[in-house]
Amino acid sequence: MNLGKRTMEELSRRTLSTRAPIVDIHTHVYLPRYAEELRARSSAPRIYRRTDADGQLEERLLILDGEPGVGRPVGPQYWERDQKLLFMKRHDIDISFVSSANPWLDFLPPERAHTLAQELNNDLEEYCSTSPQANGFPGLRSIYGFGLLPLVSGISVSSVLDVIKQVNTLPHISGIIIGTRGVGNEPVWEAIQQANLVVFIHPHYGVDSKSFGNKTNGHVLPLALGFPFETTIAITRLILAGVLDRYPNLRLLLAHSGGALPQLSSRLASCIAHDPIVAKRLKHDARYYLGKLYFDAVAYGAEELRFVSDVIGRAEAYSFTGGEYNADVGSTRMLFGTDHPFFPPLEASQKWQSVEDNLKAIWSVRTWEDSARANVLGLNALRLFDLEC
Amino acid sequence: MNLGKRTMEELSRRTLSTRAPIVDIHTHVYLPRYAEELRARSSAPRIYRRTDADGQLEERLLILDGEPGVGRPVGPQYWERDQKLLFMKRHDIDISFVSSANPWLDFLPPERAHTLAQELNNDLEEYCSTSPQANGFPGLRSIYGFGLLPLVSGISVSSVLDVIKQVNTLPHISGIIIGTRGVGNEPVWEAIQQANLVVFIHPHYGVDSKSFGNKTNGHVLPLALGFPFETTIAITRLILAGVLDRYPNLRLLLAHSGGALPQLSSRLASCIAHDPIVAKRLKHDARYYLGKLYFDAVAYGAEELRFVSDVIGRAEAYSFTGGEYNADVGSTRMLFGTDHPFFPPLEASQKWQSVEDNLKAIWSVRTWEDSARANVLGLNALRLFDLEC
């Protein structure tokens, strides 16, 4: 493609007039304590050992119920901080906001989920607080974190609120990552808003795999379509339930650029307008709420990013109390991410194609000035998490 | 919103330098014979009578298994051609390409589906051939049609090929509408390509309704999200199966602007690139195939249309044999539609908001010249169906 003719050297941040940080807000970890939990299990999610084709013992991760095949190889890049730092260095990432990978604590009974959430949050605080200083950004560490909540079936509200309080005491953790199964809990939203925690909403379950037909396409359909569908459904349900009306100061960050929500948002608005019972519950046109959200820039294409920026920019024009299109606001609510350690290179190469694709996408949005790119690459993240540099 | 300050008068086609037709390629009918079939049924899809709140007898349509509530009101606008013509006149639509509404013949046993497909195709030919001349477009009728195929479970290939042959003999039917359950049938694709029929791919089933949680949102989630998800999965499976590689001359028209496919297409390409078994089956990057498809312009928003146009425009740049981004090509593969008689006005108004939204969206794509708008509003449809005006 034509954009390929510009090398990553040309596109690199070094062309920015001032040195701006590159901050990765979508990067995962299975903390050692969590990996141990998975090793002790006999059904997915689990980590198991087998002998590979060369006779070597290897560990593999079965992440989904009914996952086809033998799972994926899993190793130190999932849990060792040095691997994270090496990856960051390889891609000139200055700061990472690390989050636990799916499926978090979803499979645990309430009491165990509560205990493990607190332990893992403490582990992550240590993982972050003992990380190196960010090179060139005095006062900042190279790693911060998203904590966990025990949002499992049967959990008590007070148990979740307990852990929110705990997270608030951990100085390097100023957000939480949640799946889509715990989103219906209203008092939790209230507490999260009050605690001013950034909420990273991330998929795990996709949609019913029967929709995907026979299983000859590996993980492509559940990952490429199921994941973003799940995120889209979750945030749409939050909008329809009025959560964004009642908690307007929630700071929700959507994985994978909001899935399909941007492209389906005008259709959503139209369907709502044709259903008076739903319509009268909401304070605004559905498109308005997209301007209140944050989107990672993990969409792998410049046209996708530009479009997400456009739907954020138009959001205020869909306020029922009046507002204007603002083309500049889009790039203030989108944030670079890598999805590390998933989507690794197929061959032992220095750079990860998935990361390069996302960086190139940011550099190739034609309507963005250098200042907009600097926002998306890192400054937005520092502002969102109230870090100064 | 600011666009609302421009009236539809200002935006109307009369500002075009030459009179270009407005052609609706997404407009449905339940032919009288089909309505009778639904009336004879005791489970969905069915039409039943009940006494409404005012003591009047009314007919209602239950279209989905397990549909919440009592279905939707159904009446002459679903089957009477005069109602279609009245609607067209109200919105200045010159020509309609009418298709049967979902769920087509999906619920029928093979023999009945085969017979009814042929009968309905003949009915539709008569519906079209006896329609008025298109006003101002000599030689053209006001209505053409998409035929049906008996793509039901257990049908023989020869039975489907039979009906393709029949459709080919009907002069006012030069396309077919299909759901997503019959898309795996390879000899059928070969026959359709050979017959040069336009294939309108339309959803009905959505995704598993359990994904949508409790049922307090009416039809909003299945319609706004489930429908486009289903279309996205169907066309993605066709791409992954290599159908678009083996039948490069297929003319596939996607309902609802391709659902979520455009926004997920770079993610799809990335997921494929990370799965060598799937990747090596395909001749091109996934994004290439979007340039081989046609998209209706039923997305209700200008930013959505512009984005779909962009992903069509970039497609050639993702050919593995080399190609360039072409910003002008997008508007040659997008086609105005209304989804009539669905999404009717809530109040007895002259104009349908759903139609106005789609027209205004076309008029508000900032990067489109008047010639591009004329293409999307009607000229593309005439070219696609080889009609001269």
Interface residues (C-beta under 8 A of the other chain):
Chain A: M1 N2 L3 G184 V207 D208 K210 S211 F212 G213 N217 G218 H219 V220 L221 L223 A224 L225 P228 F229 E230 T232 I233 T236 R237 L240 H256 S257 G259 A260 P262 Q263 L264 S265 S266 R267 L268 A269 S270 C271 I272 A273 H274 D275 P276 I277 V278 R287 A299 Y300 G301 E303 E304 R306 F307 D310 V311 R314 A317 Y318 G323 E324 Y325 F343 P344 L346 Q353 S354 D357 A361
Chain B: M1 N2 L3 G184 V207 D208 K210 S211 F212 G213 N217 G218 H219 V220 L221 L223 A224 L225 P228 F229 E230 T232 I233 T236 R237 L240 H256 S257 G259 A260 P262 Q263 L264 S265 S266 R267 L268 A269 S270 C271 I272 A273 H274 D275 P276 I277 V278 R287 A299 Y300 G301 E303 E304 R306 F307 D310 V311 R314 A317 Y318 G323 E324 Y325 F343 P344 L346 Q353 S354 D357 A361
